[in-house]
């Protein structure tokens, strides 16, 4: 993975849509669920994941989530809060 100096540059290269997809991945959504949530094809989700891996020099999807958490692209508290609030609404 890239160094912290390059992290700022990488974060500026990530599009809003890629951030959204990254957040949904961190919440545990699969490609099909992300596609349904965002009204895009699964192929588009996969392409965004590939772009993120290239931009962040990450070998796999789990690495882009770890990178995003480490460098503050996404916030762990927000991810957990979002995930648990969805679970609560599903059980009520």
PDB file of N, CA, C and O in Angstrom:
ATOM      1  N   UNK A   1       0.836  -1.176   0.000  1.00  0.00           N
ATOM      2  CA  UNK A   1       0.000   0.000   0.000  1.00  0.00           C
ATOM      3  C   UNK A   1       0.882   1.240   0.000  1.00  0.00           C
ATOM      4  O   UNK A   1       2.074   1.175   0.300  1.00  0.00           O
ATOM      5  N   UNK A   2       0.282   2.354  -0.337  1.00  0.00           N
ATOM      6  CA  UNK A   2       1.061   3.569  -0.497  1.00  0.00           C
ATOM      7  C   UNK A   2       1.299   4.273   0.833  1.00  0.00           C
ATOM      8  O   UNK A   2       0.601   4.024   1.816  1.00  0.00           O
ATOM      9  N   UNK A   3       2.286   5.148   0.848  1.00  0.00           N
ATOM     10  CA  UNK A   3       2.676   5.860   2.050  1.00  0.00           C
ATOM     11  C   UNK A   3       1.716   7.008   2.341  1.00  0.00           C
ATOM     12  O   UNK A   3       0.919   7.394   1.486  1.00  0.00           O
ATOM     13  N   UNK A   4       1.800   7.559   3.577  1.00  0.00           N
ATOM     14  CA  UNK A   4       0.865   8.592   4.016  1.00  0.00           C
ATOM     15  C   UNK A   4       0.930   9.859   3.166  1.00  0.00           C
ATOM     16  O   UNK A   4      -0.097  10.507   2.964  1.00  0.00           O
ATOM     17  N   UNK A   5       2.099  10.228   2.667  1.00  0.00           N
ATOM     18  CA  UNK A   5       2.211  11.409   1.819  1.00  0.00           C
ATOM     19  C   UNK A   5       1.386  11.235   0.555  1.00  0.00           C
ATOM     20  O   UNK A   5       0.746  12.172   0.077  1.00  0.00           O
ATOM     21  N   UNK A   6       1.412  10.038   0.033  1.00  0.00           N
ATOM     22  CA  UNK A   6       0.638   9.743  -1.165  1.00  0.00           C
ATOM     23  C   UNK A   6      -0.838   9.542  -0.844  1.00  0.00           C
ATOM     24  O   UNK A   6      -1.679   9.589  -1.742  1.00  0.00           O
ATOM     25  N   UNK A   7      -1.159   9.321   0.423  1.00  0.00           N
ATOM     26  CA  UNK A   7      -2.555   9.094   0.814  1.00  0.00           C
ATOM     27  C   UNK A   7      -3.413  10.304   0.496  1.00  0.00           C
ATOM     28  O   UNK A   7      -4.540  10.167   0.020  1.00  0.00           O
ATOM     29  N   UNK A   8      -2.883  11.485   0.756  1.00  0.00           N
ATOM     30  CA  UNK A   8      -3.647  12.700   0.473  1.00  0.00           C
ATOM     31  C   UNK A   8      -3.924  12.818  -1.018  1.00  0.00           C
ATOM     32  O   UNK A   8      -5.040  13.147  -1.421  1.00  0.00           O
ATOM     33  N   UNK A   9      -2.920  12.552  -1.833  1.00  0.00           N
ATOM     34  CA  UNK A   9      -3.112  12.595  -3.281  1.00  0.00           C
ATOM     35  C   UNK A   9      -4.131  11.555  -3.720  1.00  0.00           C
ATOM     36  O   UNK A   9      -4.981  11.834  -4.565  1.00  0.00           O
ATOM     37  N   UNK A  10      -4.050  10.373  -3.158  1.00  0.00           N
ATOM     38  CA  UNK A  10      -4.981   9.306  -3.513  1.00  0.00           C
ATOM     39  C   UNK A  10      -6.403   9.662  -3.122  1.00  0.00           C
ATOM     40  O   UNK A  10      -7.345   9.396  -3.869  1.00  0.00           O
ATOM     41  N   UNK A  11      -6.557  10.268  -1.943  1.00  0.00           N
ATOM     42  CA  UNK A  11      -7.903  10.619  -1.489  1.00  0.00           C
ATOM     43  C   UNK A  11      -8.538  11.659  -2.396  1.00  0.00           C
ATOM     44  O   UNK A  11      -9.758  11.684  -2.556  1.00  0.00           O
ATOM     45  N   UNK A  12      -7.727  12.508  -2.984  1.00  0.00           N
ATOM     46  CA  UNK A  12      -8.253  13.517  -3.898  1.00  0.00           C
ATOM     47  C   UNK A  12      -8.636  12.909  -5.240  1.00  0.00           C
ATOM     48  O   UNK A  12      -9.452  13.478  -5.965  1.00  0.00           O
ATOM     49  N   UNK A  13      -8.059  11.768  -5.578  1.00  0.00           N
ATOM     50  CA  UNK A  13      -8.367  11.106  -6.846  1.00  0.00           C
ATOM     51  C   UNK A  13      -9.619  10.244  -6.751  1.00  0.00           C
ATOM     52  O   UNK A  13     -10.184   9.863  -7.777  1.00  0.00           O
ATOM     53  N   UNK A  14     -10.058   9.932  -5.544  1.00  0.00           N
ATOM     54  CA  UNK A  14     -11.223   9.067  -5.378  1.00  0.00           C
ATOM     55  C   UNK A  14     -12.488   9.880  -5.612  1.00  0.00           C
ATOM     56  O   UNK A  14     -12.694  10.930  -5.003  1.00  0.00           O
ATOM     57  N   UNK A  15     -13.325   9.376  -6.502  1.00  0.00           N
ATOM     58  CA  UNK A  15     -14.559  10.078  -6.850  1.00  0.00           C
ATOM     59  C   UNK A  15     -15.607   9.892  -5.748  1.00  0.00           C
ATOM     60  O   UNK A  15     -15.507   8.967  -4.943  1.00  0.00           O
ATOM     61  N   UNK A  16     -16.609  10.773  -5.715  1.00  0.00           N
ATOM     62  CA  UNK A  16     -17.691  10.597  -4.737  1.00  0.00           C
ATOM     63  C   UNK A  16     -18.376   9.228  -4.862  1.00  0.00           C
ATOM     64  O   UNK A  16     -18.717   8.619  -3.849  1.00  0.00           O
ATOM     65  N   UNK A  17     -18.577   8.750  -6.070  1.00  0.00           N
ATOM     66  CA  UNK A  17     -19.212   7.442  -6.272  1.00  0.00           C
ATOM     67  C   UNK A  17     -18.331   6.330  -5.712  1.00  0.00           C
ATOM     68  O   UNK A  17     -18.836   5.391  -5.098  1.00  0.00           O
ATOM     69  N   UNK A  18     -17.008   6.429  -5.921  1.00  0.00           N
ATOM     70  CA  UNK A  18     -16.086   5.428  -5.375  1.00  0.00           C
ATOM     71  C   UNK A  18     -16.118   5.438  -3.848  1.00  0.00           C
ATOM     72  O   UNK A  18     -16.049   4.384  -3.217  1.00  0.00           O
ATOM     73  N   UNK A  19     -16.222   6.621  -3.258  1.00  0.00           N
ATOM     74  CA  UNK A  19     -16.326   6.721  -1.797  1.00  0.00           C
ATOM     75  C   UNK A  19     -17.593   6.035  -1.289  1.00  0.00           C
ATOM     76  O   UNK A  19     -17.574   5.321  -0.287  1.00  0.00           O
ATOM     77  N   UNK A  20     -18.684   6.268  -2.000  1.00  0.00           N
ATOM     78  CA  UNK A  20     -19.950   5.640  -1.617  1.00  0.00           C
ATOM     79  C   UNK A  20     -19.835   4.124  -1.679  1.00  0.00           C
ATOM     80  O   UNK A  20     -20.251   3.421  -0.757  1.00  0.00           O
ATOM     81  N   UNK A  21     -19.271   3.631  -2.764  1.00  0.00           N
ATOM     82  CA  UNK A  21     -19.093   2.184  -2.924  1.00  0.00           C
ATOM     83  C   UNK A  21     -18.157   1.643  -1.848  1.00  0.00           C
ATOM     84  O   UNK A  21     -18.406   0.577  -1.285  1.00  0.00           O
ATOM     85  N   UNK A  22     -17.100   2.362  -1.565  1.00  0.00           N
ATOM     86  CA  UNK A  22     -16.159   1.963  -0.519  1.00  0.00           C
ATOM     87  C   UNK A  22     -16.858   1.871   0.836  1.00  0.00           C
ATOM     88  O   UNK A  22     -16.626   0.932   1.598  1.00  0.00           O
ATOM     89  N   UNK A  23     -17.699   2.834   1.129  1.00  0.00           N
ATOM     90  CA  UNK A  23     -18.439   2.834   2.390  1.00  0.00           C
ATOM     91  C   UNK A  23     -19.375   1.629   2.467  1.00  0.00           C
ATOM     92  O   UNK A  23     -19.475   0.982   3.510  1.00  0.00           O
ATOM     93  N   UNK A  24     -20.055   1.331   1.373  1.00  0.00           N
ATOM     94  CA  UNK A  24     -20.971   0.189   1.359  1.00  0.00           C
ATOM     95  C   UNK A  24     -20.219  -1.139   1.491  1.00  0.00           C
ATOM     96  O   UNK A  24     -20.694  -2.066   2.147  1.00  0.00           O
ATOM     97  N   UNK A  25     -19.057  -1.221   0.870  1.00  0.00           N
ATOM     98  CA  UNK A  25     -18.223  -2.424   1.026  1.00  0.00           C
ATOM     99  C   UNK A  25     -17.849  -2.588   2.501  1.00  0.00           C
ATOM    100  O   UNK A  25     -17.935  -3.682   3.058  1.00  0.00           O
ATOM    101  N   UNK A  26     -17.433  -1.484   3.120  1.00  0.00           N
ATOM    102  CA  UNK A  26     -17.046  -1.526   4.532  1.00  0.00           C
ATOM    103  C   UNK A  26     -18.217  -1.941   5.421  1.00  0.00           C
ATOM    104  O   UNK A  26     -18.015  -2.550   6.472  1.00  0.00           O
ATOM    105  N   UNK A  27     -19.436  -1.613   5.002  1.00  0.00           N
ATOM    106  CA  UNK A  27     -20.624  -2.009   5.763  1.00  0.00           C
ATOM    107  C   UNK A  27     -20.976  -3.477   5.565  1.00  0.00           C
ATOM    108  O   UNK A  27     -21.858  -4.008   6.240  1.00  0.00           O
ATOM    109  N   UNK A  28     -20.286  -4.129   4.639  1.00  0.00           N
ATOM    110  CA  UNK A  28     -20.524  -5.548   4.426  1.00  0.00           C
ATOM    111  C   UNK A  28     -21.422  -5.881   3.253  1.00  0.00           C
ATOM    112  O   UNK A  28     -21.818  -7.034   3.082  1.00  0.00           O
ATOM    113  N   UNK A  29     -21.746  -4.892   2.448  1.00  0.00           N
ATOM    114  CA  UNK A  29     -22.570  -5.138   1.266  1.00  0.00           C
ATOM    115  C   UNK A  29     -21.777  -5.914   0.222  1.00  0.00           C
ATOM    116  O   UNK A  29     -20.579  -5.688   0.053  1.00  0.00           O
ATOM    117  N   UNK A  30     -22.433  -6.814  -0.464  1.00  0.00           N
ATOM    118  CA  UNK A  30     -21.840  -7.503  -1.601  1.00  0.00           C
ATOM    119  C   UNK A  30     -22.076  -6.686  -2.869  1.00  0.00           C
ATOM    120  O   UNK A  30     -22.813  -5.699  -2.850  1.00  0.00           O
ATOM    121  N   UNK A  31     -21.453  -7.098  -3.958  1.00  0.00           N
ATOM    122  CA  UNK A  31     -21.579  -6.355  -5.216  1.00  0.00           C
ATOM    123  C   UNK A  31     -23.023  -6.226  -5.681  1.00  0.00           C
ATOM    124  O   UNK A  31     -23.440  -5.163  -6.141  1.00  0.00           O
ATOM    125  N   UNK A  32     -23.777  -7.301  -5.563  1.00  0.00           N
ATOM    126  CA  UNK A  32     -25.177  -7.263  -6.002  1.00  0.00           C
ATOM    127  C   UNK A  32     -25.988  -6.289  -5.146  1.00  0.00           C
ATOM    128  O   UNK A  32     -26.812  -5.536  -5.663  1.00  0.00           O
ATOM    129  N   UNK A  33     -25.748  -6.311  -3.839  1.00  0.00           N
ATOM    130  CA  UNK A  33     -26.455  -5.396  -2.936  1.00  0.00           C
ATOM    131  C   UNK A  33     -26.092  -3.942  -3.223  1.00  0.00           C
ATOM    132  O   UNK A  33     -26.954  -3.064  -3.201  1.00  0.00           O
ATOM    133  N   UNK A  34     -24.818  -3.694  -3.491  1.00  0.00           N
ATOM    134  CA  UNK A  34     -24.380  -2.336  -3.822  1.00  0.00           C
ATOM    135  C   UNK A  34     -25.045  -1.879  -5.112  1.00  0.00           C
ATOM    136  O   UNK A  34     -25.547  -0.758  -5.201  1.00  0.00           O
ATOM    137  N   UNK A  35     -25.044  -2.746  -6.096  1.00  0.00           N
ATOM    138  CA  UNK A  35     -25.669  -2.417  -7.382  1.00  0.00           C
ATOM    139  C   UNK A  35     -27.141  -2.068  -7.192  1.00  0.00           C
ATOM    140  O   UNK A  35     -27.623  -1.085  -7.756  1.00  0.00           O
ATOM    141  N   UNK A  36     -27.851  -2.857  -6.411  1.00  0.00           N
ATOM    142  CA  UNK A  36     -29.268  -2.585  -6.157  1.00  0.00           C
ATOM    143  C   UNK A  36     -29.470  -1.283  -5.395  1.00  0.00           C
ATOM    144  O   UNK A  36     -30.377  -0.510  -5.704  1.00  0.00           O
ATOM    145  N   UNK A  37     -28.637  -1.046  -4.414  1.00  0.00           N
ATOM    146  CA  UNK A  37     -28.732   0.165  -3.591  1.00  0.00           C
ATOM    147  C   UNK A  37     -28.505   1.433  -4.415  1.00  0.00           C
ATOM    148  O   UNK A  37     -29.167   2.449  -4.202  1.00  0.00           O
ATOM    149  N   UNK A  38     -27.561   1.362  -5.360  1.00  0.00           N
ATOM    150  CA  UNK A  38     -27.178   2.552  -6.133  1.00  0.00           C
ATOM    151  C   UNK A  38     -27.799   2.599  -7.533  1.00  0.00           C
ATOM    152  O   UNK A  38     -27.561   3.537  -8.293  1.00  0.00           O
ATOM    153  N   UNK A  39     -28.593   1.584  -7.861  1.00  0.00           N
ATOM    154  CA  UNK A  39     -29.240   1.516  -9.181  1.00  0.00           C
ATOM    155  C   UNK A  39     -28.220   1.526 -10.318  1.00  0.00           C
ATOM    156  O   UNK A  39     -28.356   2.249 -11.306  1.00  0.00           O
ATOM    157  N   UNK A  40     -27.198   0.698 -10.138  1.00  0.00           N
ATOM    158  CA  UNK A  40     -26.175   0.524 -11.167  1.00  0.00           C
ATOM    159  C   UNK A  40     -25.973  -0.974 -11.372  1.00  0.00           C
ATOM    160  O   UNK A  40     -26.489  -1.785 -10.602  1.00  0.00           O
ATOM    161  N   UNK A  41     -25.228  -1.338 -12.401  1.00  0.00           N
ATOM    162  CA  UNK A  41     -24.991  -2.760 -12.658  1.00  0.00           C
ATOM    163  C   UNK A  41     -23.887  -3.293 -11.739  1.00  0.00           C
ATOM    164  O   UNK A  41     -23.066  -2.541 -11.214  1.00  0.00           O
ATOM    165  N   UNK A  42     -23.900  -4.603 -11.569  1.00  0.00           N
ATOM    166  CA  UNK A  42     -22.832  -5.236 -10.794  1.00  0.00           C
ATOM    167  C   UNK A  42     -21.481  -5.008 -11.460  1.00  0.00           C
ATOM    168  O   UNK A  42     -20.463  -4.873 -10.781  1.00  0.00           O
ATOM    169  N   UNK A  43     -21.475  -4.966 -12.766  1.00  0.00           N
ATOM    170  CA  UNK A  43     -20.233  -4.725 -13.508  1.00  0.00           C
ATOM    171  C   UNK A  43     -19.670  -3.341 -13.177  1.00  0.00           C
ATOM    172  O   UNK A  43     -18.457  -3.175 -13.049  1.00  0.00           O
ATOM    173  N   UNK A  44     -20.550  -2.354 -13.040  1.00  0.00           N
ATOM    174  CA  UNK A  44     -20.110  -1.005 -12.681  1.00  0.00           C
ATOM    175  C   UNK A  44     -19.508  -0.999 -11.279  1.00  0.00           C
ATOM    176  O   UNK A  44     -18.507  -0.327 -11.030  1.00  0.00           O
ATOM    177  N   UNK A  45     -20.112  -1.739 -10.379  1.00  0.00           N
ATOM    178  CA  UNK A  45     -19.560  -1.866  -9.021  1.00  0.00           C
ATOM    179  C   UNK A  45     -18.164  -2.477  -9.096  1.00  0.00           C
ATOM    180  O   UNK A  45     -17.227  -1.973  -8.478  1.00  0.00           O
ATOM    181  N   UNK A  46     -18.031  -3.545  -9.842  1.00  0.00           N
ATOM    182  CA  UNK A  46     -16.737  -4.212  -9.994  1.00  0.00           C
ATOM    183  C   UNK A  46     -15.702  -3.272 -10.612  1.00  0.00           C
ATOM    184  O   UNK A  46     -14.557  -3.231 -10.161  1.00  0.00           O
ATOM    185  N   UNK A  47     -16.093  -2.524 -11.633  1.00  0.00           N
ATOM    186  CA  UNK A  47     -15.168  -1.567 -12.257  1.00  0.00           C
ATOM    187  C   UNK A  47     -14.701  -0.519 -11.255  1.00  0.00           C
ATOM    188  O   UNK A  47     -13.526  -0.152 -11.241  1.00  0.00           O
ATOM    189  N   UNK A  48     -15.612  -0.037 -10.418  1.00  0.00           N
ATOM    190  CA  UNK A  48     -15.226   0.936  -9.398  1.00  0.00           C
ATOM    191  C   UNK A  48     -14.260   0.327  -8.394  1.00  0.00           C
ATOM    192  O   UNK A  48     -13.322   0.992  -7.955  1.00  0.00           O
ATOM    193  N   UNK A  49     -14.478  -0.929  -8.028  1.00  0.00           N
ATOM    194  CA  UNK A  49     -13.554  -1.603  -7.115  1.00  0.00           C
ATOM    195  C   UNK A  49     -12.170  -1.724  -7.740  1.00  0.00           C
ATOM    196  O   UNK A  49     -11.158  -1.504  -7.073  1.00  0.00           O
ATOM    197  N   UNK A  50     -12.131  -2.071  -9.007  1.00  0.00           N
ATOM    198  CA  UNK A  50     -10.854  -2.192  -9.717  1.00  0.00           C
ATOM    199  C   UNK A  50     -10.143  -0.847  -9.764  1.00  0.00           C
ATOM    200  O   UNK A  50      -8.935  -0.775  -9.539  1.00  0.00           O
ATOM    201  N   UNK A  51     -10.887   0.224 -10.056  1.00  0.00           N
ATOM    202  CA  UNK A  51     -10.285   1.565 -10.082  1.00  0.00           C
ATOM    203  C   UNK A  51      -9.721   1.929  -8.708  1.00  0.00           C
ATOM    204  O   UNK A  51      -8.622   2.473  -8.607  1.00  0.00           O
ATOM    205  N   UNK A  52     -10.473   1.628  -7.661  1.00  0.00           N
ATOM    206  CA  UNK A  52      -9.993   1.915  -6.307  1.00  0.00           C
ATOM    207  C   UNK A  52      -8.720   1.137  -5.989  1.00  0.00           C
ATOM    208  O   UNK A  52      -7.785   1.691  -5.411  1.00  0.00           O
ATOM    209  N   UNK A  53      -8.676  -0.130  -6.360  1.00  0.00           N
ATOM    210  CA  UNK A  53      -7.479  -0.936  -6.095  1.00  0.00           C
ATOM    211  C   UNK A  53      -6.270  -0.368  -6.829  1.00  0.00           C
ATOM    212  O   UNK A  53      -5.166  -0.340  -6.286  1.00  0.00           O
ATOM    213  N   UNK A  54      -6.479   0.084  -8.063  1.00  0.00           N
ATOM    214  CA  UNK A  54      -5.370   0.677  -8.817  1.00  0.00           C
ATOM    215  C   UNK A  54      -4.930   1.994  -8.192  1.00  0.00           C
ATOM    216  O   UNK A  54      -3.736   2.229  -8.009  1.00  0.00           O
ATOM    217  N   UNK A  55      -5.892   2.855  -7.863  1.00  0.00           N
ATOM    218  CA  UNK A  55      -5.563   4.162  -7.287  1.00  0.00           C
ATOM    219  C   UNK A  55      -4.839   4.037  -5.951  1.00  0.00           C
ATOM    220  O   UNK A  55      -3.946   4.827  -5.646  1.00  0.00           O
ATOM    221  N   UNK A  56      -5.222   3.052  -5.165  1.00  0.00           N
ATOM    222  CA  UNK A  56      -4.648   2.882  -3.833  1.00  0.00           C
ATOM    223  C   UNK A  56      -3.538   1.844  -3.791  1.00  0.00           C
ATOM    224  O   UNK A  56      -2.980   1.557  -2.732  1.00  0.00           O
ATOM    225  N   UNK A  57      -3.226   1.285  -4.953  1.00  0.00           N
ATOM    226  CA  UNK A  57      -2.190   0.260  -5.047  1.00  0.00           C
ATOM    227  C   UNK A  57      -2.466  -0.877  -4.056  1.00  0.00           C
ATOM    228  O   UNK A  57      -1.572  -1.349  -3.354  1.00  0.00           O
ATOM    229  N   UNK A  58      -3.719  -1.292  -4.026  1.00  0.00           N
ATOM    230  CA  UNK A  58      -4.153  -2.336  -3.097  1.00  0.00           C
ATOM    231  C   UNK A  58      -4.370  -3.644  -3.849  1.00  0.00           C
ATOM    232  O   UNK A  58      -4.881  -3.633  -4.969  1.00  0.00           O
ATOM    233  N   UNK A  59      -3.989  -4.768  -3.250  1.00  0.00           N
ATOM    234  CA  UNK A  59      -4.102  -6.051  -3.944  1.00  0.00           C
ATOM    235  C   UNK A  59      -5.515  -6.628  -4.000  1.00  0.00           C
ATOM    236  O   UNK A  59      -5.815  -7.463  -4.854  1.00  0.00           O
ATOM    237  N   UNK A  60      -6.391  -6.177  -3.079  1.00  0.00           N
ATOM    238  CA  UNK A  60      -7.739  -6.744  -3.042  1.00  0.00           C
ATOM    239  C   UNK A  60      -8.710  -5.763  -2.385  1.00  0.00           C
ATOM    240  O   UNK A  60      -8.314  -4.705  -1.898  1.00  0.00           O
ATOM    241  N   UNK A  61      -9.972  -6.134  -2.382  1.00  0.00           N
ATOM    242  CA  UNK A  61     -11.016  -5.242  -1.871  1.00  0.00           C
ATOM    243  C   UNK A  61     -10.878  -5.011  -0.368  1.00  0.00           C
ATOM    244  O   UNK A  61     -11.073  -3.889   0.100  1.00  0.00           O
ATOM    245  N   UNK A  62     -10.551  -6.033   0.381  1.00  0.00           N
ATOM    246  CA  UNK A  62     -10.401  -5.831   1.825  1.00  0.00           C
ATOM    247  C   UNK A  62      -9.280  -4.839   2.132  1.00  0.00           C
ATOM    248  O   UNK A  62      -9.356  -4.103   3.116  1.00  0.00           O
ATOM    249  N   UNK A  63      -8.259  -4.815   1.310  1.00  0.00           N
ATOM    250  CA  UNK A  63      -7.152  -3.871   1.505  1.00  0.00           C
ATOM    251  C   UNK A  63      -7.581  -2.430   1.263  1.00  0.00           C
ATOM    252  O   UNK A  63      -7.086  -1.520   1.928  1.00  0.00           O
ATOM    253  N   UNK A  64      -8.497  -2.210   0.319  1.00  0.00           N
ATOM    254  CA  UNK A  64      -8.938  -0.824   0.098  1.00  0.00           C
ATOM    255  C   UNK A  64      -9.774  -0.340   1.280  1.00  0.00           C
ATOM    256  O   UNK A  64      -9.743   0.844   1.614  1.00  0.00           O
ATOM    257  N   UNK A  65     -10.515  -1.239   1.913  1.00  0.00           N
ATOM    258  CA  UNK A  65     -11.285  -0.857   3.100  1.00  0.00           C
ATOM    259  C   UNK A  65     -10.337  -0.523   4.249  1.00  0.00           C
ATOM    260  O   UNK A  65     -10.518   0.488   4.927  1.00  0.00           O
ATOM    261  N   UNK A  66      -9.329  -1.363   4.470  1.00  0.00           N
ATOM    262  CA  UNK A  66      -8.350  -1.092   5.526  1.00  0.00           C
ATOM    263  C   UNK A  66      -7.624   0.226   5.271  1.00  0.00           C
ATOM    264  O   UNK A  66      -7.415   1.013   6.194  1.00  0.00           O
ATOM    265  N   UNK A  67      -7.246   0.460   4.035  1.00  0.00           N
ATOM    266  CA  UNK A  67      -6.570   1.697   3.656  1.00  0.00           C
ATOM    267  C   UNK A  67      -7.473   2.897   3.937  1.00  0.00           C
ATOM    268  O   UNK A  67      -7.034   3.894   4.510  1.00  0.00           O
ATOM    269  N   UNK A  68      -8.733   2.790   3.529  1.00  0.00           N
ATOM    270  CA  UNK A  68      -9.684   3.889   3.713  1.00  0.00           C
ATOM    271  C   UNK A  68      -9.906   4.193   5.191  1.00  0.00           C
ATOM    272  O   UNK A  68     -10.031   5.357   5.572  1.00  0.00           O
ATOM    273  N   UNK A  69      -9.956   3.170   6.016  1.00  0.00           N
ATOM    274  CA  UNK A  69     -10.094   3.372   7.454  1.00  0.00           C
ATOM    275  C   UNK A  69      -8.834   4.004   8.035  1.00  0.00           C
ATOM    276  O   UNK A  69      -8.914   4.940   8.831  1.00  0.00           O
ATOM    277  N   UNK A  70      -7.689   3.500   7.643  1.00  0.00           N
ATOM    278  CA  UNK A  70      -6.413   3.996   8.170  1.00  0.00           C
ATOM    279  C   UNK A  70      -6.199   5.470   7.864  1.00  0.00           C
ATOM    280  O   UNK A  70      -5.739   6.226   8.720  1.00  0.00           O
ATOM    281  N   UNK A  71      -6.534   5.879   6.640  1.00  0.00           N
ATOM    282  CA  UNK A  71      -6.266   7.252   6.225  1.00  0.00           C
ATOM    283  C   UNK A  71      -7.490   8.160   6.277  1.00  0.00           C
ATOM    284  O   UNK A  71      -7.455   9.285   5.779  1.00  0.00           O
ATOM    285  N   UNK A  72      -8.564   7.673   6.877  1.00  0.00           N
ATOM    286  CA  UNK A  72      -9.705   8.540   7.142  1.00  0.00           C
ATOM    287  C   UNK A  72     -10.626   8.825   5.976  1.00  0.00           C
ATOM    288  O   UNK A  72     -11.411   9.772   6.031  1.00  0.00           O
ATOM    289  N   UNK A  73     -10.552   8.030   4.922  1.00  0.00           N
ATOM    290  CA  UNK A  73     -11.497   8.213   3.808  1.00  0.00           C
ATOM    291  C   UNK A  73     -12.901   7.853   4.265  1.00  0.00           C
ATOM    292  O   UNK A  73     -13.887   8.454   3.837  1.00  0.00           O
ATOM    293  N   UNK A  74     -12.973   6.863   5.141  1.00  0.00           N
ATOM    294  CA  UNK A  74     -14.232   6.483   5.765  1.00  0.00           C
ATOM    295  C   UNK A  74     -13.996   6.364   7.261  1.00  0.00           C
ATOM    296  O   UNK A  74     -12.877   6.100   7.701  1.00  0.00           O
ATOM    297  N   UNK A  75     -15.041   6.558   8.033  1.00  0.00           N
ATOM    298  CA  UNK A  75     -14.947   6.551   9.481  1.00  0.00           C
ATOM    299  C   UNK A  75     -15.578   5.266  10.016  1.00  0.00           C
ATOM    300  O   UNK A  75     -16.718   4.944   9.678  1.00  0.00           O
ATOM    301  N   UNK A  76     -14.849   4.545  10.838  1.00  0.00           N
ATOM    302  CA  UNK A  76     -15.338   3.275  11.372  1.00  0.00           C
ATOM    303  C   UNK A  76     -16.632   3.463  12.156  1.00  0.00           C
ATOM    304  O   UNK A  76     -17.550   2.651  12.041  1.00  0.00           O
ATOM    305  N   UNK A  77     -16.708   4.514  12.943  1.00  0.00           N
ATOM    306  CA  UNK A  77     -17.929   4.776  13.714  1.00  0.00           C
ATOM    307  C   UNK A  77     -19.130   4.933  12.784  1.00  0.00           C
ATOM    308  O   UNK A  77     -20.192   4.366  13.042  1.00  0.00           O
ATOM    309  N   UNK A  78     -18.967   5.699  11.706  1.00  0.00           N
ATOM    310  CA  UNK A  78     -20.063   5.896  10.750  1.00  0.00           C
ATOM    311  C   UNK A  78     -20.486   4.580  10.106  1.00  0.00           C
ATOM    312  O   UNK A  78     -21.676   4.318   9.932  1.00  0.00           O
ATOM    313  N   UNK A  79     -19.509   3.762   9.755  1.00  0.00           N
ATOM    314  CA  UNK A  79     -19.796   2.464   9.134  1.00  0.00           C
ATOM    315  C   UNK A  79     -20.589   1.585  10.094  1.00  0.00           C
ATOM    316  O   UNK A  79     -21.606   1.003   9.716  1.00  0.00           O
ATOM    317  N   UNK A  80     -20.121   1.492  11.338  1.00  0.00           N
ATOM    318  CA  UNK A  80     -20.803   0.650  12.323  1.00  0.00           C
ATOM    319  C   UNK A  80     -22.187   1.188  12.651  1.00  0.00           C
ATOM    320  O   UNK A  80     -23.143   0.418  12.749  1.00  0.00           O
ATOM    321  N   UNK A  81     -22.303   2.481  12.820  1.00  0.00           N
ATOM    322  CA  UNK A  81     -23.596   3.093  13.126  1.00  0.00           C
ATOM    323  C   UNK A  81     -24.596   2.840  12.005  1.00  0.00           C
ATOM    324  O   UNK A  81     -25.749   2.493  12.259  1.00  0.00           O
ATOM    325  N   UNK A  82     -24.156   3.012  10.786  1.00  0.00           N
ATOM    326  CA  UNK A  82     -25.024   2.784   9.635  1.00  0.00           C
ATOM    327  C   UNK A  82     -25.461   1.327   9.567  1.00  0.00           C
ATOM    328  O   UNK A  82     -26.633   1.032   9.331  1.00  0.00           O
ATOM    329  N   UNK A  83     -24.526   0.432   9.772  1.00  0.00           N
ATOM    330  CA  UNK A  83     -24.819  -1.004   9.699  1.00  0.00           C
ATOM    331  C   UNK A  83     -25.797  -1.422  10.794  1.00  0.00           C
ATOM    332  O   UNK A  83     -26.752  -2.153  10.527  1.00  0.00           O
ATOM    333  N   UNK A  84     -25.566  -0.965  12.019  1.00  0.00           N
ATOM    334  CA  UNK A  84     -26.438  -1.356  13.120  1.00  0.00           C
ATOM    335  C   UNK A  84     -27.808  -0.698  13.031  1.00  0.00           C
ATOM    336  O   UNK A  84     -28.805  -1.311  13.413  1.00  0.00           O
ATOM    337  N   UNK A  85     -27.882   0.523  12.541  1.00  0.00           N
ATOM    338  CA  UNK A  85     -29.189   1.172  12.405  1.00  0.00           C
ATOM    339  C   UNK A  85     -30.028   0.466  11.345  1.00  0.00           C
ATOM    340  O   UNK A  85     -31.249   0.385  11.479  1.00  0.00           O
ATOM    341  N   UNK A  86     -29.393  -0.045  10.297  1.00  0.00           N
ATOM    342  CA  UNK A  86     -30.124  -0.803   9.278  1.00  0.00           C
ATOM    343  C   UNK A  86     -30.638  -2.114   9.851  1.00  0.00           C
ATOM    344  O   UNK A  86     -31.755  -2.533   9.549  1.00  0.00           O
ATOM    345  N   UNK A  87     -29.827  -2.760  10.673  1.00  0.00           N
ATOM    346  CA  UNK A  87     -30.258  -4.021  11.294  1.00  0.00           C
ATOM    347  C   UNK A  87     -31.442  -3.786  12.228  1.00  0.00           C
ATOM    348  O   UNK A  87     -32.391  -4.570  12.248  1.00  0.00           O
ATOM    349  N   UNK A  88     -31.380  -2.690  13.007  1.00  0.00           N
ATOM    350  CA  UNK A  88     -32.478  -2.379  13.922  1.00  0.00           C
ATOM    351  C   UNK A  88     -33.768  -2.126  13.167  1.00  0.00           C
ATOM    352  O   UNK A  88     -34.833  -2.580  13.585  1.00  0.00           O
ATOM    353  N   UNK A  89     -33.681  -1.405  12.057  1.00  0.00           N
ATOM    354  CA  UNK A  89     -34.893  -1.108  11.288  1.00  0.00           C
ATOM    355  C   UNK A  89     -35.460  -2.364  10.629  1.00  0.00           C
ATOM    356  O   UNK A  89     -36.668  -2.451  10.412  1.00  0.00           O
ATOM    357  N   UNK A  90     -34.612  -3.328  10.311  1.00  0.00           N
ATOM    358  CA  UNK A  90     -35.072  -4.583   9.711  1.00  0.00           C
ATOM    359  C   UNK A  90     -35.793  -5.463  10.729  1.00  0.00           C
ATOM    360  O   UNK A  90     -36.684  -6.229  10.362  1.00  0.00           O
ATOM    361  N   UNK A  91     -35.418  -5.360  11.998  1.00  0.00           N
ATOM    362  CA  UNK A  91     -36.034  -6.198  13.025  1.00  0.00           C
ATOM    363  C   UNK A  91     -37.309  -5.584  13.593  1.00  0.00           C
ATOM    364  O   UNK A  91     -38.082  -6.278  14.255  1.00  0.00           O
ATOM    365  N   UNK A  92     -37.538  -4.322  13.352  1.00  0.00           N
ATOM    366  CA  UNK A  92     -38.752  -3.654  13.877  1.00  0.00           C
ATOM    367  C   UNK A  92     -39.893  -3.717  12.925  1.00  0.00           C
ATOM    368  O   UNK A  92     -40.973  -3.205  13.221  1.00  0.00           O
TER     369      UNK A  92
END
